Amino acid sequence: MEFRAFVAERADDRVERGVRMFAAVDLPPGEVTVRVGWSSVNYKDGLATIPNGKVARINPLIPGIDLAGEVIASDDPEIEIGSQVLAHGYELGVARHGGYAEFNRLPAGWVVPLPGGLTSREAMTIGTAGFTAGLSIARLEARGLSPAEGPVLVTGASGGVGRTAIAILLERGYETWASTGKAAAHEDLVALGVAGILSREEVTAESPRPLEAERWAAAVDCVGGATLPYLLRALRYGGAVAASGNTGGAAFATTVFPFILRGATLIGIDSAALPIAERRSLWERLATDLRPRNLGDRVTEVTLEGLPEALDGILAGRAHGRWLVRVAG
Ligand SMILES: NC(=O)c1ccc[n+]([C@@H]2O[C@H](COP(=O)([O-])OP(=O)(O)OC[C@H]3O[C@@H](n4cnc5c(N)ncnc54)[C@H](OP(=O)(O)O)[C@@H]3O)[C@@H](O)[C@H]2O)c1
């Protein structure tokens, strides 16, 4: 059996990218073989296809940190041939071949049954970015956040994690604010339902003060850099930030005052290594009570051939919503 895959291959200080033919023997070991229908483009996929991205751990690599499709062979009695499944994280698209291929083979312990109420296309519209948004909100609510606590700020609001977090929070009744560096995204965010928008400058400005006026009950942050210290300074008493990303930089410099004077909490969010039981149950919630508002809005569909433009776009900060990858021909 031969199939098409988008491959990134490092040679010296360059990465060659393109669609190639692969054979079933090239697939990694695993109990479950999947005909991939859909994948998506996440920031980490961009990093997996550039020379110093520090994400790719095999060479060549079929990137794609998430996938959804149909089981065509299974050695696991719990996972039936013909069933619809999805997978993301662990080593997928990083240390073993990922979702940008017509077929993949997975360990059974990585497989998530497609929840009722979501198509596989919708599942990848949510994808790793949306799962991370849902996990951020679930973790904030597990420590007491509710709409009655006050407004919630979402940073990187036009991107995959940010826009999906907004769409989930709005559906759950939160007064949801956005911060974005894109003036062109304002109209869409207002139409989605945000209560207000802050510029990127407002959330990255240097401040001589260790604390700002108490404003946010919580924040969902995928930007890091100078934004995370702002969020901590501006939390209300007892508030929390769920931090998942670093598009604004990885360095983190702040003071202890938000923690010792306002009881602030910083919650680290990792979706990649999250144990499978919690992963499967969070997907059930993404199909029901954490389902994002207007799922399917702001989706740009690309084929394997269209991936270079999307991968370059996400690294250049041009994301607006989600890039969905139609893998099946
Ligand atoms: N921890 C986890 O498990 C996990 C899972 C998924 C993603 N992530 C991380 O979360 C982040 C977002 O991922 P994504 O897939 O949502 O990417 P994305 O679609 O590109 O969204 C990121 C957003 O960050 C903002 N941004 C971009 N460059 C920036 C800069 N220089 N300074 C400040 N803001 C900037 C942009 O939003 P605006 O233009 O609207 O400001 C952009 O749309 C990445 O760092 C990714 O690695 C982590």
The ligand as a Gaussian input file, in Angstrom:
#p B3LYP/6-31G(d) Opt

LIG

0 1
 N        0.823000      23.840000      26.328000
 C        0.204000      23.165000      25.380000
 O       -0.186000      22.012000      25.534000
 C       -0.041000      23.847000      24.069000
 C       -0.965000      23.332000      23.148000
 C       -1.257000      24.071000      21.989000
 C       -0.587000      25.260000      21.766000
 N        0.344000      25.681000      22.661000
 C        1.053000      26.946000      22.457000
 O        0.112000      27.997000      22.440000
 C        0.575000      29.017000      21.576000
 C       -0.507000      29.315000      20.537000
 O       -0.678000      28.198000      19.674000
 P       -1.714000      28.301000      18.459000
 O       -1.616000      27.022000      17.742000
 O       -2.990000      28.837000      18.959000
 O       -0.988000      29.450000      17.583000
 P       -1.661000      30.619000      16.713000
 O       -2.878000      30.131000      16.054000
 O       -0.553000      31.178000      15.898000
 O       -2.100000      31.702000      17.794000
 C       -1.143000      32.427000      18.518000
 C       -1.542000      33.880000      18.610000
 O       -0.540000      34.540000      19.407000
 C       -0.495000      35.902000      19.001000
 N        0.895000      36.231000      18.668000
 C        1.609000      35.797000      17.621000
 N        2.847000      36.337000      17.645000
 C        2.896000      37.124000      18.735000
 C        3.906000      37.958000      19.312000
 N        5.097000      38.080000      18.758000
 N        3.604000      38.612000      20.451000
 C        2.396000      38.483000      21.028000
 N        1.405000      37.718000      20.506000
 C        1.661000      37.045000      19.380000
 C       -1.375000      36.055000      17.789000
 O       -2.655000      36.503000      18.242000
 P       -3.121000      38.035000      18.113000
 O       -2.609000      38.535000      16.794000
 O       -4.607000      37.945000      18.179000
 O       -2.514000      38.779000      19.259000
 C       -1.519000      34.634000      17.292000
 O       -2.690000      34.479000      16.541000
 C        1.890000      28.535000      20.991000
 O        2.959000      29.031000      21.769000
 C        1.780000      27.031000      21.134000
 O        3.049000      26.407000      21.166000
 C        0.616000      25.000000      23.800000

